[in-house]
Amino acid sequence: MEEKNTENQNRIETKPIQNVMKQLDSFFNDSRTRFRSFVDDREFKVSTNETDRGFEVRAQLPGYSREQIELQVIGNQLHIIATSDAATPAQNNRGISSLKRVVTLPFLISEKDIRASHRNGLLTVIIPKKKINPHQIDIE
């Protein structure tokens, strides 16, 4: 009988710890959800797909016209900038809001070879892969 009491005394009650852990999980999950909803309002979705010939980048930009979208190439990065003069919480001092996404590719992008189209709120950018002729280097 004494052995049973000692076993119960040495046993740690885990219920309070579990409750604290649940509250912490809830706090961080709720915070992440709120942050995502805040960020998602100011971002647009971008997807990339690699093919044999190159990369296809698709950006969902509903409500933006072709004139409001700018593409910039810097090294191996494609910068997609969408600018709107609509009144939104993200607007800067001049009443213009802009959204920007950067897509990084594993090679330098040749600006002259890029093709882009914008239809029904979907921007499609085709970036061909550069053909690299590998050559053997002699080792002395």
C-alpha positions as a Markdown table, in Angstrom:
| # | Residue | x | y | z |
|---|---|---|---|---|
| 1 | Met | 0.0 | 0.0 | 0.0 |
| 2 | Glu | 2.8 | 2.3 | 0.9 |
| 3 | Glu | 4.4 | 1.6 | -2.5 |
| 4 | Lys | 1.2 | 2.7 | -4.3 |
| 5 | Asn | 1.2 | 6.1 | -2.4 |
| 6 | Thr | 4.8 | 6.7 | -3.3 |
| 7 | Glu | 4.1 | 6.0 | -6.9 |
| 8 | Asn | 1.2 | 8.5 | -6.9 |
| 9 | Gln | 3.3 | 11.1 | -5.2 |
| 10 | Asn | 6.1 | 10.8 | -7.8 |
| 11 | Arg | 3.6 | 11.0 | -10.7 |
| 12 | Ile | 3.4 | 14.5 | -12.2 |
| 13 | Glu | 0.0 | 15.8 | -13.0 |
| 14 | Thr | 0.1 | 16.5 | -16.8 |
| 15 | Lys | -3.4 | 18.0 | -17.2 |
| 16 | Pro | -2.3 | 21.6 | -16.4 |
| 17 | Ile | 0.7 | 21.4 | -18.7 |
| 18 | Gln | -1.5 | 20.0 | -21.5 |
| 19 | Asn | -3.9 | 23.0 | -21.0 |
| 20 | Val | -1.1 | 25.5 | -21.2 |
| 21 | Met | 0.3 | 23.8 | -24.4 |
| 22 | Lys | -3.2 | 23.9 | -26.0 |
| 23 | Gln | -3.5 | 27.6 | -25.2 |
| 24 | Leu | -0.1 | 28.3 | -26.7 |
| 25 | Asp | -0.9 | 26.4 | -29.8 |
| 26 | Ser | -4.2 | 28.2 | -30.1 |
| 27 | Phe | -2.5 | 31.6 | -29.7 |
| 28 | Phe | 0.2 | 30.9 | -32.3 |
| 29 | Asn | -2.3 | 29.4 | -34.8 |
| 30 | Asp | -4.7 | 32.3 | -34.4 |
| 31 | Ser | -1.8 | 34.8 | -34.8 |
| 32 | Arg | -0.7 | 33.0 | -38.0 |
| 33 | Thr | -4.2 | 33.1 | -39.4 |
| 34 | Arg | -4.6 | 36.8 | -38.7 |
| 35 | Phe | -1.2 | 37.5 | -40.2 |
| 36 | Arg | -1.9 | 35.5 | -43.3 |
| 37 | Ser | -5.2 | 37.3 | -43.8 |
| 38 | Phe | -3.4 | 40.6 | -43.4 |
| 39 | Val | -0.7 | 39.6 | -45.9 |
| 40 | Asp | -2.9 | 37.8 | -48.4 |
| 41 | Asp | -4.9 | 41.1 | -48.9 |
| 42 | Arg | -1.7 | 42.7 | -50.1 |
| 43 | Glu | -0.2 | 39.8 | -52.2 |
| 44 | Phe | -1.1 | 38.0 | -55.3 |
| 45 | Lys | -0.7 | 34.3 | -56.0 |
| 46 | Val | 2.2 | 33.3 | -58.3 |
| 47 | Ser | 3.0 | 29.8 | -59.5 |
| 48 | Thr | 6.0 | 28.5 | -61.6 |
| 49 | Asn | 6.2 | 25.5 | -63.8 |
| 50 | Glu | 9.4 | 24.2 | -65.4 |
| 51 | Thr | 9.2 | 22.7 | -68.8 |
| 52 | Asp | 11.8 | 21.3 | -71.2 |
| 53 | Arg | 12.1 | 24.6 | -72.9 |
| 54 | Gly | 12.0 | 27.0 | -69.9 |
| 55 | Phe | 9.8 | 28.3 | -67.1 |
| 56 | Glu | 6.3 | 29.5 | -67.1 |
| 57 | Val | 5.3 | 32.0 | -64.4 |
| 58 | Arg | 1.7 | 32.7 | -63.7 |
| 59 | Ala | 0.5 | 35.5 | -61.6 |
| 60 | Gln | -3.2 | 36.0 | -60.6 |
| 61 | Leu | -3.9 | 39.7 | -60.8 |
| 62 | Pro | -7.7 | 40.1 | -61.0 |
| 63 | Gly | -8.7 | 43.7 | -61.3 |
| 64 | Tyr | -5.4 | 44.9 | -62.7 |
| 65 | Ser | -5.1 | 46.0 | -66.3 |
| 66 | Arg | -2.0 | 45.4 | -68.5 |
| 67 | Glu | -1.0 | 49.0 | -68.0 |
| 68 | Gln | -0.9 | 48.6 | -64.2 |
| 69 | Ile | 1.6 | 45.7 | -64.4 |
| 70 | Glu | 5.3 | 46.1 | -64.7 |
| 71 | Leu | 7.9 | 43.3 | -65.2 |
| 72 | Gln | 11.6 | 43.9 | -64.3 |
| 73 | Val | 14.5 | 41.5 | -64.8 |
| 74 | Ile | 17.4 | 41.7 | -62.4 |
| 75 | Gly | 20.0 | 38.9 | -62.8 |
| 76 | Asn | 18.1 | 35.7 | -62.2 |
| 77 | Gln | 15.0 | 37.3 | -60.7 |
| 78 | Leu | 11.8 | 38.3 | -62.3 |
| 79 | His | 10.0 | 41.2 | -60.4 |
| 80 | Ile | 6.3 | 41.5 | -60.9 |
| 81 | Ile | 4.9 | 44.8 | -59.8 |
| 82 | Ala | 1.2 | 45.6 | -59.9 |
| 83 | Thr | 0.2 | 49.3 | -59.2 |
| 84 | Ser | -3.3 | 50.6 | -58.5 |
| 85 | Asp | -4.6 | 54.0 | -57.7 |
| 86 | Ala | -7.7 | 52.6 | -56.0 |
| 87 | Ala | -8.2 | 53.5 | -52.4 |
| 88 | Thr | -6.9 | 50.6 | -50.2 |
| 89 | Pro | -5.5 | 50.3 | -46.7 |
| 90 | Ala | -2.1 | 49.6 | -48.3 |
| 91 | Gln | -1.8 | 52.8 | -50.2 |
| 92 | Asn | 1.2 | 55.1 | -49.8 |
| 93 | Asn | 1.2 | 58.9 | -49.5 |
| 94 | Arg | 0.1 | 59.6 | -53.0 |
| 95 | Gly | -2.9 | 57.3 | -52.9 |
| 96 | Ile | -1.2 | 54.6 | -55.0 |
| 97 | Ser | -0.9 | 51.1 | -53.8 |
| 98 | Ser | 1.5 | 48.6 | -55.3 |
| 99 | Leu | 2.1 | 44.9 | -54.9 |
| 100 | Lys | 5.3 | 43.1 | -55.7 |
| 101 | Arg | 6.5 | 39.6 | -56.0 |
| 102 | Val | 9.9 | 38.3 | -56.9 |
| 103 | Val | 10.5 | 35.0 | -58.7 |
| 104 | Thr | 14.0 | 33.6 | -58.6 |
| 105 | Leu | 15.2 | 31.2 | -61.2 |
| 106 | Pro | 18.3 | 29.0 | -61.3 |
| 107 | Phe | 19.9 | 30.9 | -64.3 |
| 108 | Leu | 20.3 | 34.4 | -65.5 |
| 109 | Ile | 17.3 | 35.7 | -67.4 |
| 110 | Ser | 17.7 | 37.2 | -70.9 |
| 111 | Glu | 15.2 | 40.1 | -71.0 |
| 112 | Lys | 15.0 | 39.9 | -74.8 |
| 113 | Asp | 13.7 | 36.3 | -74.9 |
| 114 | Ile | 10.8 | 36.7 | -72.4 |
| 115 | Arg | 7.2 | 36.6 | -73.6 |
| 116 | Ala | 4.4 | 37.9 | -71.5 |
| 117 | Ser | 0.6 | 38.0 | -71.8 |
| 118 | His | -2.3 | 39.2 | -69.6 |
| 119 | Arg | -5.8 | 37.9 | -70.1 |
| 120 | Asn | -8.7 | 37.8 | -67.7 |
| 121 | Gly | -6.6 | 38.7 | -64.7 |
| 122 | Leu | -3.9 | 36.1 | -65.3 |
| 123 | Leu | -0.4 | 37.2 | -66.2 |
| 124 | Thr | 1.6 | 34.5 | -68.0 |
| 125 | Val | 5.4 | 35.0 | -68.4 |
| 126 | Ile | 7.4 | 32.5 | -70.5 |
| 127 | Ile | 11.1 | 32.5 | -69.8 |
| 128 | Pro | 13.1 | 30.2 | -72.1 |
| 129 | Lys | 16.1 | 28.3 | -70.7 |
| 130 | Lys | 19.5 | 29.3 | -72.1 |
| 131 | Lys | 21.2 | 26.6 | -74.0 |
| 132 | Ile | 24.6 | 26.0 | -72.4 |
| 133 | Asn | 27.2 | 24.1 | -74.3 |
| 134 | Pro | 29.3 | 22.3 | -71.7 |
| 135 | His | 32.9 | 22.0 | -72.5 |
| 136 | Gln | 35.7 | 20.0 | -70.9 |
| 137 | Ile | 38.4 | 21.7 | -69.0 |
| 138 | Asp | 41.8 | 20.1 | -69.1 |
| 139 | Ile | 43.4 | 19.5 | -65.7 |
| 140 | Glu | 47.2 | 19.9 | -65.6 |
